[in-house]
Amino acid sequence: MPSITVDGITCSFEGKKSLLEVALDGGVEIPHYCYHPGLTVVASCRICLAEVSQPNPRNDNKLELIPKLVPTCQTPAVDGAVVHLKSPRTLQNQKAVMEYLLINHPLDCPVCDQAGECSLQDYSYRYGNSHSRFEEAKIKQPKKDVGDHVLLYSDRCIMCSRCVRFTREVTETNELAVFGRGSDEQIDVFPGRPLNNELSGNVIDICPVGALLDKDFLMSMRVWNLTKTPGIDGITASGDNLSIESNEGKVYRFKPRTNMDVNKWWTSDEIRWGWKFVHSPERLASPTVLKHGTPEAVDFNTAYDTVLEKLEVTKLKKGEGSLGVLVSPMLTCEDAYLLGKLALKLDPKVRLAVGPVPFEGQDKTFPGGYTVLAEKAPNARGVKRALETVAGGGNVLDFDGFTSAVGGGELHAVILTGNYPSAWVTDELRDAVGNLFTVLIDTLPNALTDAEVGKSADVILPGATWVEKAGTFENHQNRLQSFPAGIPALEGAKPEAQIALDLLARLDGERPARFDAAATRTEMGGAFTTDVHDPPADATLTSEVEYVAL
């Protein structure tokens, strides 16, 4: 296998790669700004220039130093090449580039949202000078509102052009361009064309400095206070790999996690900012039992007793096969499996079904390969697979089939699960369950939670969103991906899997076990033990800042 040597470290490679790519793949840092693996190479920032020696085929392949510094991002790697990152000429270039970039850069690191994850800040410390020789007045550039989600601080921009290339090559929407020349050069949008494409938030991620910032995250939290937990898209069927960034139980932002088999380096705006319902003030936070037509708040034990008592009475009166369980495609595979296990314990002839799968518009694939999916449920395939697993391959109904069974008088008690970010209960379902004993496990109010609006469920149990629990999703490509809990569940709510375990233990007269996603997958067996893709072991980053009560 061919290899190069970077400061004494051997880095092997296959195929056609640049010196910079090989070094980065080998764990050796070469400073760079304009280079991004998902964009074309322009070699404009010049900080990756280095002295390089290569074998000369005209001189018996002896190593010869290339006379000038070469951009490692653009220079092809050849077997036997040697990159000198610590040579005087390389170091001198790095210091010069940093000095030029910082001439007009404002000294606002203390108030910049990028502080703590800024390449300019890091490289200034590692490769720059300890003091500035520039004494003249800095040129001040304007702050611009370039889109619904993005702010541009032009005076922080180093003109790496990553954002411009992103809108030209990945989305081909071309909202951003370079205007002006020299010290007046700026990134800007074309008149009347704001940066509002479906992937606009990615320019925030790829900006190496604090020029492009997230309006939603602006001035809200320092990045070194954030705990970063690997997550999976819980909004659509894409299965995008995400970093859920939180502090003290509150989510502050989502960022894409690189996975070349799923979402590469990107994610869509609806996924990036679609998690706000997790902290909705309307979240269901207490079990309720319907008494005299009015939902009354109770504790979980009372709610559990009511559920089991009423379902037992229904089975005695109507016989087996009178119970139906609707499992939402917003739930995890583990949730579905344990709910199915509970359902079969309650009624061996239970009718299991997958909840409604929302669709909006059509799939839209961008030239860069990323697809915004019309399917707005993260786990329809996984829920069906889990229910079929627990039912031994038995028939699992779709939502229309379940609604027909309820409306046709085949069922006399139902357990419904929601967990959707918006209203999901149809008029047909609401009317069909009107005279049935109904248990609802959900996170937000809907037509079955308010007696004044419609028919309130007899028992309501507050569930947990996907951010608040561990589990597995199966995306539209049938890829099973696990994830840990990003934040603790809302006080007064429980993951659906835990609710199922609590009820199972109550039926058996045992102490309820604590939900363990990995152990549940082992029990499920099959693909859930062999085909699940786990996040990298080092994907979780916990804040090192300690909070002390004063």
C-alpha positions as CSV (number, residue, x, y, z in Angstrom):
1,M,0.0,0.0,0.0
2,P,1.4,3.4,-0.9
3,S,2.2,5.8,1.9
4,I,3.6,9.3,2.6
5,T,5.5,10.6,5.6
6,V,4.3,13.7,7.5
7,D,6.7,14.9,10.1
8,G,8.1,11.4,10.7
9,I,4.6,9.8,10.8
10,T,3.8,7.3,8.1
11,C,0.3,7.6,6.6
12,S,-0.9,5.0,4.2
13,F,-3.6,5.6,1.5
14,E,-5.5,4.0,-1.4
15,G,-6.6,5.6,-4.6
16,K,-6.2,9.2,-5.6
17,K,-5.9,11.5,-2.6
18,S,-4.3,14.8,-1.8
19,L,-1.5,15.2,0.7
20,L,-3.9,16.9,3.1
21,E,-6.5,14.2,2.9
22,V,-3.9,11.4,3.6
23,A,-2.5,13.4,6.5
24,L,-5.9,14.0,8.1
25,D,-6.9,10.3,7.5
26,G,-3.7,9.3,9.3
27,G,-4.5,11.5,12.3
28,V,-1.9,14.3,11.5
29,E,-3.2,17.8,11.5
30,I,-2.3,20.2,8.7
31,P,-4.0,23.6,9.2
32,H,-6.6,24.4,6.6
33,Y,-9.6,26.8,6.1
34,C,-10.9,26.6,2.6
35,Y,-10.7,22.8,2.2
36,H,-13.8,20.8,3.0
37,P,-14.1,17.1,2.0
38,G,-17.6,17.7,0.6
39,L,-16.6,20.7,-1.6
40,T,-14.3,21.4,-4.6
41,V,-10.7,22.3,-3.8
42,V,-9.8,26.0,-4.5
43,A,-6.5,26.3,-2.5
44,S,-7.3,29.9,-1.6
45,C,-6.5,30.2,2.1
46,R,-2.9,29.2,1.7
47,I,-2.3,28.1,5.3
48,C,-1.9,24.5,4.3
49,L,1.2,25.3,2.2
50,A,4.2,23.1,3.1
51,E,7.6,22.0,2.0
52,V,7.3,18.7,0.2
53,S,9.9,16.2,-1.0
54,Q,8.9,13.7,-3.7
55,P,10.6,10.8,-5.5
56,N,11.9,12.0,-8.9
57,P,11.4,9.2,-11.5
58,R,14.0,10.9,-13.7
59,N,16.6,10.6,-11.0
60,D,16.2,7.0,-9.8
61,N,13.3,8.0,-7.6
62,K,15.5,9.8,-5.2
63,L,13.7,12.2,-2.9
64,E,14.0,15.8,-4.1
65,L,12.6,18.9,-2.5
66,I,10.0,20.8,-4.5
67,P,11.5,24.3,-4.9
68,K,8.4,26.1,-3.7
69,L,5.8,25.6,-1.0
70,V,2.8,23.6,-2.3
71,P,-0.8,23.6,-1.2
72,T,-1.2,20.2,0.4
73,C,-5.0,20.3,-0.2
74,Q,-4.4,20.4,-4.0
75,T,-1.2,18.4,-4.4
76,P,-1.7,14.7,-5.2
77,A,-0.2,12.2,-2.8
78,V,2.5,10.0,-4.3
79,D,4.1,7.0,-2.8
80,G,7.2,8.0,-0.8
81,A,6.5,11.7,-0.5
82,V,7.6,13.5,2.6
83,V,5.7,16.5,4.0
84,H,7.8,18.9,6.2
85,L,5.3,20.7,8.5
86,K,8.0,22.0,10.9
87,S,10.5,23.3,8.5
88,P,11.3,27.1,8.8
89,R,9.7,27.9,5.5
90,T,6.4,26.1,6.3
91,L,6.3,27.7,9.8
92,Q,7.0,31.1,8.4
93,N,4.2,30.8,5.8
94,Q,1.7,29.7,8.6
95,K,2.6,32.7,10.7
96,A,2.3,35.1,7.7
97,V,-1.1,33.8,6.6
98,M,-2.4,34.1,10.2
99,E,-1.1,37.6,10.4
100,Y,-2.8,38.6,7.2
101,L,-6.1,37.0,8.2
102,L,-6.1,38.8,11.6
103,I,-5.2,42.3,10.2
104,N,-8.9,43.4,10.0
105,H,-10.4,40.7,12.1
106,P,-12.3,42.2,15.1
107,L,-11.1,41.3,18.6
108,D,-14.5,40.0,19.7
109,C,-13.7,36.4,20.7
110,P,-15.3,37.0,24.2
111,V,-18.7,37.8,22.6
112,C,-18.5,35.5,19.5
113,D,-20.7,32.4,19.4
114,Q,-18.0,30.6,17.6
115,A,-15.5,30.9,20.5
116,G,-14.5,27.5,21.6
117,E,-14.9,25.8,18.2
118,C,-13.3,28.4,16.0
119,S,-10.4,27.3,13.6
120,L,-9.1,30.9,13.5
121,Q,-8.9,31.0,17.2
122,D,-7.2,27.6,17.5
123,Y,-4.8,28.2,14.6
124,S,-3.9,31.7,15.9
125,Y,-2.7,30.0,19.1
126,R,-1.0,27.0,17.4
127,Y,0.5,28.7,14.3
128,G,0.3,32.4,14.7
129,N,2.4,35.1,16.2
130,S,2.1,36.0,19.9
131,H,1.5,39.7,19.0
132,S,0.3,41.8,16.1
133,R,2.4,44.3,14.2
134,F,-0.7,45.9,12.7
135,E,-1.3,49.3,14.3
136,E,-3.6,51.0,11.8
137,A,-7.4,51.2,12.1
138,K,-9.2,48.0,11.2
139,I,-11.7,48.0,8.3
140,K,-15.2,47.5,9.6
141,Q,-17.6,45.4,7.6
142,P,-21.4,45.3,8.1
143,K,-23.5,42.6,9.8
144,K,-26.1,41.1,7.4
145,D,-29.3,39.2,7.7
146,V,-28.9,36.8,4.8
147,G,-31.8,34.4,5.5
148,D,-34.4,33.2,8.0
149,H,-31.9,31.3,10.0
150,V,-28.5,32.7,9.3
151,L,-26.7,35.9,10.3
152,L,-23.5,37.0,8.5
153,Y,-20.9,39.0,10.4
154,S,-18.8,40.2,7.4
155,D,-15.9,41.6,9.4
156,R,-15.2,38.1,10.8
157,C,-15.2,36.5,7.4
158,I,-11.8,35.2,6.1
159,M,-13.1,34.6,2.6
160,C,-12.6,30.9,2.6
161,S,-15.6,30.6,0.2
162,R,-16.9,27.4,1.7
163,C,-20.4,28.8,2.0
164,V,-20.4,30.0,-1.6
165,R,-19.2,26.7,-2.9
166,F,-21.9,24.9,-0.8
167,T,-24.7,26.9,-2.4
168,R,-23.2,26.3,-5.9
169,E,-22.3,22.7,-5.6
170,V,-24.4,20.9,-3.0
171,T,-27.7,22.8,-3.3
172,E,-27.1,24.6,-6.6
173,T,-29.3,27.3,-5.4
174,N,-26.6,30.0,-5.7
175,E,-27.8,32.4,-3.1
176,L,-24.3,33.4,-1.9
177,A,-21.5,34.9,-3.9
178,V,-18.3,36.9,-3.5
179,F,-18.7,40.7,-4.1
180,G,-16.0,43.3,-4.4
181,R,-12.3,43.0,-4.4
182,G,-9.3,43.4,-2.1
183,S,-10.1,44.7,1.3
184,D,-13.7,45.5,0.3
185,E,-14.4,41.8,-0.7
186,Q,-17.5,40.4,1.0
187,I,-19.8,37.5,1.0
188,D,-23.4,38.5,0.3
189,V,-26.7,37.3,-1.2
190,F,-28.1,38.4,-4.5
191,P,-30.8,41.0,-4.2
192,G,-34.2,39.4,-3.6
193,R,-32.7,35.9,-3.1
194,P,-32.2,35.2,0.6
195,L,-30.5,32.1,1.9
196,N,-33.6,30.0,2.5
197,N,-33.0,26.7,0.8
198,E,-33.8,23.5,2.7
199,L,-30.2,23.0,3.7
200,S,-29.2,26.6,4.5
201,G,-28.1,25.7,8.1
202,N,-25.2,23.7,6.8
203,V,-23.3,26.9,5.9
204,I,-23.2,27.6,9.7
205,D,-21.5,24.3,10.3
206,I,-18.9,24.6,7.6
207,C,-17.9,28.2,8.3
208,P,-14.5,27.8,10.1
209,V,-14.9,31.2,11.9
210,G,-17.7,33.2,13.5
211,A,-18.9,34.8,10.3
212,L,-22.1,32.7,9.7
213,L,-24.1,32.2,12.8
214,D,-27.3,30.4,13.8
215,K,-30.0,33.0,14.8
216,D,-31.7,30.5,17.0
217,F,-28.5,29.7,19.0
218,L,-27.2,33.3,19.0
219,M,-26.0,34.4,22.5
220,S,-27.7,31.5,24.2
221,M,-25.0,29.2,25.5
222,R,-21.2,28.9,25.4
223,V,-20.2,25.8,23.4
224,W,-17.8,24.5,26.1
225,N,-20.9,24.2,28.5
226,L,-22.7,21.9,26.1
227,T,-22.9,18.1,26.4
228,K,-22.8,16.5,22.9
229,T,-24.7,13.3,22.6
230,P,-25.0,11.2,19.4
231,G,-28.5,11.2,18.1
232,I,-30.6,10.1,15.1
233,D,-33.2,12.1,13.2
234,G,-36.5,11.8,14.9
235,I,-38.4,14.1,12.6
236,T,-38.2,12.3,9.2
237,A,-37.3,8.9,7.8
238,S,-33.8,9.9,6.7
239,G,-31.9,8.5,9.7
240,D,-29.5,11.5,9.7
241,N,-26.8,11.2,12.3
242,L,-26.9,14.1,14.6
243,S,-25.1,15.7,17.6
244,I,-27.7,16.7,20.3
245,E,-26.1,19.5,22.2
246,S,-27.6,20.3,25.6
247,N,-26.9,21.7,29.0
248,E,-28.7,20.8,32.3
249,G,-31.5,18.9,30.6
250,K,-32.2,21.6,27.9
251,V,-31.5,21.1,24.2
252,Y,-29.8,24.1,22.6
253,R,-29.0,22.9,19.1
254,F,-28.7,20.0,16.7
255,K,-25.7,19.6,14.4
256,P,-25.0,16.9,11.8
257,R,-22.7,14.1,12.7
258,T,-20.6,12.9,9.7
259,N,-21.8,9.5,8.3
260,M,-20.8,8.8,4.7
261,D,-23.4,6.0,4.5
262,V,-26.4,8.2,5.5
263,N,-26.2,12.0,5.5
264,K,-22.5,12.6,4.8
265,W,-21.8,16.0,6.4
266,W,-25.2,17.6,6.1
267,T,-28.7,17.7,7.5
268,S,-31.9,19.6,6.6
269,D,-33.2,22.7,8.2
270,E,-36.4,20.9,9.3
271,I,-34.3,18.4,11.3
272,R,-31.9,21.0,12.6
273,W,-34.6,23.2,14.0
274,G,-37.6,20.8,14.2
275,W,-37.0,19.7,17.8
276,K,-38.6,22.6,19.6
277,F,-41.7,20.6,20.6
278,V,-39.4,18.7,23.0
279,H,-39.5,21.7,25.3
280,S,-43.0,22.9,24.5
281,P,-44.8,24.4,27.5
282,E,-47.9,22.3,26.5
283,R,-46.1,19.0,27.1
284,L,-48.2,16.4,28.9
285,A,-46.6,16.1,32.3
286,S,-49.0,14.1,34.5
287,P,-51.1,11.0,34.1
288,T,-54.8,11.7,34.0
289,V,-57.9,9.5,34.5
290,L,-61.3,10.5,33.2
291,K,-63.8,10.9,36.0
292,H,-67.3,12.2,35.4
293,G,-66.3,13.4,31.9
294,T,-63.3,15.4,33.2
295,P,-59.6,14.3,33.1
296,E,-58.2,14.3,36.6
297,A,-54.5,14.3,37.4
298,V,-53.3,11.2,39.2
299,D,-50.0,9.4,39.9
300,F,-48.7,6.6,37.6
301,N,-49.6,3.9,40.0
302,T,-53.3,5.0,40.1
303,A,-53.3,5.3,36.3
304,Y,-51.7,1.8,35.9
305,D,-54.3,0.3,38.2
306,T,-57.1,1.9,36.2
307,V,-55.7,0.6,32.9
308,L,-55.3,-3.0,34.0
309,E,-58.6,-3.1,35.8
310,K,-60.6,-1.7,32.9
311,L,-58.9,-3.9,30.3
312,E,-59.5,-7.0,32.4
313,V,-63.2,-6.2,32.7
314,T,-63.4,-5.6,28.9
315,K,-61.7,-8.9,28.2
316,L,-64.1,-10.8,30.5
317,K,-67.1,-9.1,28.9
318,K,-66.1,-9.2,25.3
319,G,-63.6,-12.0,25.2
320,E,-60.1,-12.2,23.7
321,G,-59.5,-10.2,20.5
322,S,-61.3,-7.2,21.9
323,L,-58.1,-5.1,22.4
324,G,-56.3,-3.1,19.8
325,V,-52.9,-1.4,20.2
326,L,-51.7,1.3,17.8
327,V,-48.0,1.9,18.0
328,S,-46.7,5.2,16.6
329,P,-44.0,5.3,13.9
330,M,-42.4,8.1,16.1
331,L,-41.5,5.5,18.7
332,T,-38.3,3.4,18.9
333,C,-38.1,-0.3,18.0
334,E,-37.6,-1.0,21.7
335,D,-40.8,0.9,22.6
336,A,-42.7,-1.0,20.0
337,Y,-41.4,-4.4,21.1
338,L,-42.2,-3.9,24.8
339,L,-45.6,-2.4,24.0
340,G,-46.3,-5.4,21.8
341,K,-45.2,-7.7,24.5
342,L,-47.5,-6.0,27.0
343,A,-50.4,-6.2,24.5
344,L,-50.0,-9.9,24.0
345,K,-49.9,-10.4,27.8
346,L,-53.1,-8.5,28.1
347,D,-54.8,-10.2,25.2
348,P,-53.3,-13.1,23.2
349,K,-55.4,-12.2,20.2
350,V,-54.7,-8.5,20.3
351,R,-54.8,-6.5,17.1
352,L,-51.5,-4.7,16.6
353,A,-51.1,-1.8,14.2
354,V,-48.6,0.9,13.1
355,G,-49.8,4.5,13.6
356,P,-50.3,7.0,10.7
357,V,-47.1,7.8,8.7
358,P,-47.2,11.5,7.8
359,F,-46.1,12.6,4.3
360,E,-45.5,16.1,3.1
361,G,-44.9,16.8,-0.6
362,Q,-42.3,14.7,-2.5
363,D,-38.7,13.6,-1.9
364,K,-36.3,16.3,-3.0
365,T,-32.7,15.3,-3.9
366,F,-30.1,18.0,-4.2
367,P,-27.2,17.8,-6.6
368,G,-24.8,17.1,-3.8
369,G,-26.7,13.9,-3.1
370,Y,-28.6,14.9,0.1
371,T,-32.4,14.0,0.0
372,V,-35.1,15.8,2.0
373,L,-37.7,13.1,2.5
374,A,-41.4,13.5,2.3
375,E,-41.9,10.8,4.9
376,K,-42.1,12.5,8.3
377,A,-41.8,9.6,10.6
378,P,-38.4,8.2,11.8
379,N,-39.3,4.5,12.4
380,A,-42.3,3.2,10.5
381,R,-40.3,0.2,9.3
382,G,-38.7,-0.4,12.6
383,V,-42.0,-0.4,14.5
384,K,-43.5,-2.9,12.1
385,R,-40.4,-5.1,12.3
386,A,-40.5,-5.0,16.1
387,L,-44.2,-5.8,16.3
388,E,-43.8,-8.7,13.8
389,T,-40.9,-9.9,16.0
390,V,-43.0,-10.0,19.2
391,A,-46.0,-11.4,17.4
392,G,-44.0,-14.2,15.8
393,G,-44.6,-12.8,12.3
394,G,-48.3,-12.2,12.8
395,N,-50.3,-9.7,10.8
396,V,-49.6,-6.1,11.7
397,L,-52.3,-3.6,10.5
398,D,-51.7,-0.2,9.0
399,F,-53.5,2.8,10.3
400,D,-56.4,2.6,7.9
401,G,-56.9,-1.1,8.8
402,F,-56.8,-0.3,12.5
403,T,-59.4,2.6,12.1
404,S,-61.6,0.3,10.1
405,A,-61.4,-2.4,12.8
406,V,-62.3,0.1,15.5
407,G,-65.1,1.6,13.5
408,G,-66.5,-1.8,12.5
409,G,-67.1,-2.7,16.2
410,E,-64.4,-5.4,16.2
411,L,-62.5,-3.8,19.1
412,H,-63.8,-2.7,22.5
413,A,-60.7,-1.2,24.1
414,V,-57.6,0.5,22.6
415,I,-54.2,1.6,23.6
416,L,-53.0,4.5,21.4
417,T,-49.5,6.0,21.1
418,G,-48.6,9.3,19.5
419,N,-45.4,11.3,20.2
420,Y,-45.9,13.3,17.0
421,P,-44.6,16.9,16.8
422,S,-48.0,18.1,15.6
423,A,-51.7,17.0,15.6
424,W,-52.2,13.4,14.4
425,V,-55.6,12.2,15.6
426,T,-58.0,12.1,12.7
427,D,-61.7,12.7,12.9
428,E,-62.4,9.1,11.9
429,L,-60.2,7.8,14.7
430,R,-61.6,10.2,17.3
431,D,-65.2,9.2,16.4
432,A,-64.4,5.5,16.2
433,V,-62.9,5.3,19.8
434,G,-65.7,7.5,21.2
435,N,-67.4,4.6,23.0
436,L,-64.4,2.5,23.7
437,F,-62.1,2.3,26.7
438,T,-59.1,4.3,25.5
439,V,-55.6,4.6,26.9
440,L,-53.4,7.3,25.3
441,I,-49.7,7.5,25.6
442,D,-48.6,10.8,24.1
443,T,-46.4,13.9,24.6
444,L,-48.6,16.8,23.3
445,P,-52.3,17.7,23.6
446,N,-54.5,16.6,20.8
447,A,-58.2,15.8,20.0
448,L,-58.1,12.9,22.6
449,T,-56.7,14.9,25.5
450,D,-59.3,17.7,26.0
451,A,-62.9,16.7,26.9
452,E,-64.1,20.1,25.7
453,V,-62.6,19.7,22.2
454,G,-63.4,16.1,21.6
455,K,-63.6,12.8,23.3
456,S,-60.9,12.6,26.0
457,A,-59.1,9.3,26.5
458,D,-60.1,7.5,29.6
459,V,-56.5,7.3,30.8
460,I,-53.6,9.5,29.5
461,L,-50.0,8.6,30.2
462,P,-47.3,11.2,29.4
463,G,-44.6,9.7,27.1
464,A,-41.1,10.9,26.3
465,T,-39.8,12.3,23.1
466,W,-37.0,10.5,21.2
467,V,-34.4,13.0,22.6
468,E,-35.2,11.8,26.1
469,K,-34.7,8.1,25.7
470,A,-32.4,5.5,24.2
471,G,-33.5,3.3,21.4
472,T,-33.2,2.3,17.7
473,F,-34.7,3.7,14.5
474,E,-34.9,2.1,11.1
475,N,-34.6,4.6,8.3
476,H,-36.0,4.6,4.8
477,Q,-33.0,2.5,3.6
478,N,-33.8,-0.1,6.3
479,R,-30.7,0.8,8.2
480,L,-31.1,0.2,12.0
481,Q,-29.3,2.8,14.1
482,S,-29.1,3.0,17.9
483,F,-28.8,6.1,20.0
484,P,-28.5,7.0,23.7
485,A,-30.8,9.5,25.6
486,G,-29.8,13.1,24.9
487,I,-31.4,14.6,28.0
488,P,-33.5,13.2,30.9
489,A,-37.2,12.7,30.4
490,L,-39.5,15.6,31.4
491,E,-40.5,15.4,35.0
492,G,-43.8,13.6,35.1
493,A,-43.3,11.7,31.8
494,K,-41.8,8.3,31.1
495,P,-40.5,6.6,28.0
496,E,-43.1,4.3,26.4
497,A,-40.8,1.3,26.9
498,Q,-40.7,2.1,30.7
499,I,-44.5,2.4,30.9
500,A,-44.7,-1.1,29.2
501,L,-42.2,-2.6,31.6
502,D,-44.1,-1.1,34.6
503,L,-47.4,-2.6,33.5
504,L,-45.8,-6.0,32.7
505,A,-44.3,-6.1,36.2
506,R,-47.6,-5.1,37.7
507,L,-49.3,-8.0,35.8
508,D,-46.7,-10.4,37.1
509,G,-46.7,-9.0,40.6
510,E,-43.0,-8.2,40.3
511,R,-40.9,-5.1,40.9
512,P,-40.6,-3.1,37.6
513,A,-37.2,-3.3,35.8
514,R,-35.5,-0.2,34.6
515,F,-35.6,0.1,30.8
516,D,-32.3,-0.9,29.1
517,A,-32.2,-0.4,25.3
518,A,-29.3,-2.7,24.7
519,A,-30.7,-5.5,26.8
520,T,-34.1,-5.2,25.1
521,R,-32.4,-5.5,21.6
522,T,-30.7,-8.7,22.9
523,E,-34.1,-10.1,23.9
524,M,-35.5,-9.1,20.5
525,G,-32.7,-11.0,18.7
526,G,-32.4,-11.3,14.9
527,A,-31.4,-8.1,13.1
528,F,-31.6,-6.2,16.3
529,T,-28.5,-8.0,17.5
530,T,-26.6,-8.3,14.2
531,D,-27.5,-5.3,12.0
532,V,-27.8,-2.4,14.4
533,H,-25.3,0.4,13.8
534,D,-24.1,1.9,17.0
535,P,-22.6,5.4,17.4
536,P,-18.8,5.7,17.8
537,A,-17.6,5.0,21.4
538,D,-16.2,8.6,21.6
539,A,-19.2,10.3,20.1
540,T,-20.5,11.6,23.5
541,L,-18.7,14.7,24.8
542,T,-19.5,15.9,28.3
543,S,-18.9,19.5,29.4
544,E,-15.8,19.8,31.5
545,V,-17.3,22.9,33.3
546,E,-18.3,22.1,36.8
547,Y,-21.2,24.0,38.3
548,V,-21.0,24.9,42.0
549,A,-23.9,26.1,44.1
550,L,-23.1,29.4,45.8
